[in-house]
Amino acid sequence: QTHPVESGGGLVQAGGSLRLSCTHPGRPFEYAMSWFHQAPGEEREEIATIGQVGRSTWYHGSVKGRFAITRDNVDGKNMVYLEMNSLKPEGTGVYYCNAEQQFRRTAWGQGAQVTVSS
């Protein structure tokens, strides 16, 4: 595996929830990981980060209190999750995961498409 594989996207009504999953090529708990959101016509933006061992988190103000990032080691795979609640139409777009630090990032995956209808 040379790039992340994201899954769990879909179509949801405003106020609904989705859980995204990511399998990243790095080793579990090796470095901090992040989720990124790219709205249609916009640049990719970092929205959530989890520390190396999973104790510390950071959220963009637009998702704080509604989204939760977690990570796990599943059969030796570096897994990162994003629980998204109270989704808003502006949450529409493609969600990607990758290392938080730019120099550690792999090539970007295809991402998970999320569409929030109003």
N, C-alpha and C positions, 0 to 999 in steps of 0.2 A: 504493500500500500504506500503510495507516494504523496497522497493528499487526503484531507479530511473527507469523511462521508457523512453528510447530514440527512436526517429523516424526521418524519413526524409533522411536516407541514400540511396545510389543507385550507379549506374554506370554512370560515366560522363567522357567526353573527357577532356584532359588537356586544361586549360584555361577556363573551364566551372565553373558553380556555383551550390551550394546546400545550403539549409537552414535546419539545424538540430533543433529539438525541444526536450525538456526534461521536464517531469513532475517528480518533486522530492518530497519525503514525507514530507520534512520540511515545516514550515509555510512560506508564502511569505515574503520576505524582512527580514528574521530573522537573516541570516548570509551570508557571502560571498560565492559565488558559482564558480565552475570552470568546464571547459571542459578539457578532457584528450584524448590523441591519443595514440593508440598502433599499431605500424606498425608490419607487419608479422615478427615473430621471435625476436621482440624487447620488451623491457619493456614499461609499460604504462608511458606516459610523460604528464605533465601538460602543456597546450598550451594557455589557456586564463582564466582570472579571472575577476569577477565583484564584486564590493563591496556590502555591505549589502543593501544600498538604491539605488544602481545602478549608482552612479555618477562617481566612479573610476573604471578603468579597467587596466589590465596588459596583455601583449601578449608576448609569446615566440618569439624570433627574427626570427624564420623560418616562422611565419605567420603574423607578424606585417605588417600592411598596406593592408592586403588581407582579414583577418577574422575580424568579429565584434561580440562581445558577448553582449547580452541584457537580461533583465529579466522582468517579469510581474506577476501580480496577476490576474489569470483568474478563476473566480468563486471560489475564495478561494484556488486555487491551486498554488503552487510554480513552475512557469514556467521559464525555461532558454532556450535561443536560441543561435545558432551559425550560422551566415551568413558567408559562405565560398565562396570567389571569386578567380579568377585566380588560380584554383586548379592545382597542380602539381602531377606527378605520385608518388612522395614520400609522398604525402598526403593519399595514400591508407592505409587502416587499419580500426580498429574499434574505434569509438568515444564514450566516456562515459562522463556523467556529475555526479558531486557529490559536497559535501561541500568542500571548499578550505582547511579548517582546518581539519587535520586528525582525531582529536578526535570527530568531529561532523559528520563524514562520516557514511552513512548507508552501507549495503552490496551493492556491485556493481550490476548494472543491466546488461542486455544482450548487451547493446551498439547498435550503429548504424553502419552498415558496409558501408564503402565508398570505391569505386574502381575507380581510376583515370587512364584512358587509355592514352597512349602516341600517 
